[in-house]
Each structure stands twice: as structure tokens, then as C-alpha cells.
């Protein structure tokens, strides 16, 4: 029993010792067996930590990627915003450029209109108006003769015992002479020039007025009336042409109309003189008819100092003189454009006249011009045939 007990003891003691030893041995099997689960647990915990670290890394990477993506998208959006702002600025720049270009064009147009307006409103030299007044005296003479003869005939038929035939002859003689002289006026204008023709017309009117004021017989009266008619015909053909060619373009219509105004002024003046001198029973008609020499003489003296038409000078090859005359008429204004325009129009007329015959023939053969010519000449003819001069 004792042995069994001892043996058992010894076995138990040995088992205890062996257990103690196993516990004390650092690298025992039991300890290893004990550690194995911990190792397994470590193995199991290491993947969890790795997973957690990987999850953290993935979350970090996701965060980083999301952050980078958001920053990238933000950068892209900012870039697109910058591009849009750039495009907006470019569009605004292009709009500004277009707006700048449009005002430039508008400014150029405004400057051209202002320059044209300034040219039209520029101070016209006083010489132009002097030229227009002296030229329009031809129209004044025409109106004066048409208005003075009815009042003078009231005295003439009593003092000289004129018959109806002589009265008609004295009245119509001037009109007939004026008509013939007007037909020759175009040829004379081309050969002698506008200035010379106006001098000839004013000299003829002056001479006729002197003859009428001193006429002792009815034959002298008729001669004086014919001389006056020649002057009136040449003047009526030449004065409007000279005024149109010498006037500035922006005043041409106004100044040519002055001739018509002077015709009416001449008729009014003649009526006033008829009323004034009708109370003189003897020789009152001499003052009425003779005073026509005064404006004619003024015109003659004035045109001794006035220049020739620049267009006529260019037609006859006097280029330098034409430029000098045009510069004198225009004053300080630029004459280059007008000078070139006159020269080119003359060249075109010469080319047309060289191949199609005389101007009168071309007017008669071309339908619209022929109709306009017939209407204009017919109006003038019927005005005279209506007897308006006898009424006036």
C-alpha cells in the first residue's frame, strides 16, 4: 500500500514535477501547445489588423482618391470656369472689338458727313455772290424790257401817231431779234466764251438803250428795239450757263434761280418807272426805254473784271488758267476734286460727240430728249404767243 501509495505519490509527484518543469521551460511542448491558440489568435488577429489597416488604407486611399477626384473635379470645374470666364472675356473682348469696330465705322461715316456738311456750310467767298449778281443783271434787263414796253407804247402812239402795225412791230421786233440771237448764242458761247458773250450782250443792250432814248423817228425806235433784242437773246442763252459753271456745287441751284428772281425784279422796276414817267406827256417814254442802258452798262463794266468760265477754259485746253480761275472763284476751298470732275465730264462729252454727230442731231434722234425739247420749246413759244407781254 505504501509502495502503491509511494508509487502513486511518486507518479503524481513526477506528474507534478513534469508539469512544473513544463511550465518553467520556456520552450516546452505544453507551453507551445498553450501558445498555439494564442498564436492562432495572433494569426487570426493579424488579418483583422491587416484588414483594418487595409481598410484604413483603402479608406485613406478612397478619401485621397475622393479628395483628389474632388480636387481634380474642382480644379477642372475651376479650369472650366476659368475657360468659361476666359471665353466670356474673349467674347466680351470680341464684343468690345466689334463694338469698337462699329463705332470706328460709325465715326468714319460721321466724319465724312460732318466734312461734307462743313464743306456745304463753309463760308462761300463773296466773289461768288458778286459774280452771280453781275450775271443776273442779264435777267433783270430781260424782265425790264418785257415790262416797260406796254407803258411806253401808251405815250408813243400819241406822240408819234403810230398805227397798229407799227405798234405790233415795235413790240414784237425785240422778241424776234432775241429769238434769233438765242439760236446763235450756243454757237457764240462755244467759240467766244461765256464772258465775251455776256460782254457783247451788255454792250448791245447799252447801245440799244441809248438809241431808244434819243430816237427821233419810229424807224430809229425799231432799230433800237432790234439792238436791244439781240442783247437780250444772247444774255438769256449765256447767263444761266455761266452762273451754273461758275457757282459752287452746293449753291448752284440757288444761284441759277437768282436769274429768274432778277427777271421778276426787272418787270417790277419797269412797272414802277412806267407809273412814274407816265405823267410826262412829252418824252416820258424816252426815260422809260433809255433807263435800260444803266443796268446794261453796269454789267458791261463789271464783266471787264470778272473771269471766264473754268469749264470753257478746260474745253479749249487752257488747263492752268482754268485751275487759277476756279481757285479764284472758290477762295480757300479745295478745288482738286471739282477740277477733276469737270475735266472727266468734258472728256466724256468729247468722246460721245466724236462718234454720234452734232448735239442737236442726237437730241432730235433720241426719243426722250426730243420729247423734252419739244415740250420746253413749246411752252416758251406759247407763252409768247399768248400775248403776255402786251398785258404786262
ABEGO torsion letter per residue (X at the ends): XAAAAAAAAAAAAAAAAAAAAAAABAABAAAAAAAAAAAAAAAAAAAAAAAAAAAAAAAAAAAAAAAAAAAAAAAAAAAAAAAAAAAAAAAAAAAAAAAAAAAAAAAAAAAAAAAAAAAAABBBBAAAAAAAAAAAAAAAAAAAAAAAAAAAAAAAAAAAGBBAAAAAAAAAAAAAAAAAAAAAAAAAAAAAEAAAAAAAAAAAAAAAAAAAAABABAAAAAAAAAAAAAAAAAAAAAAAAAAAAABBAAAAAAAAAAAAAAAAAAAAAAAAAAAAAAABABGAAAAAAAAAAAAAAAAAAAAAABBBBAAAAAAAGBAAAAAAAAAAAAEABBAAAAAAAAAAAAAAAAAAAAAAEBAAAAAAABAAAAAAAAAAAAAAAAAAAAGAAAAX
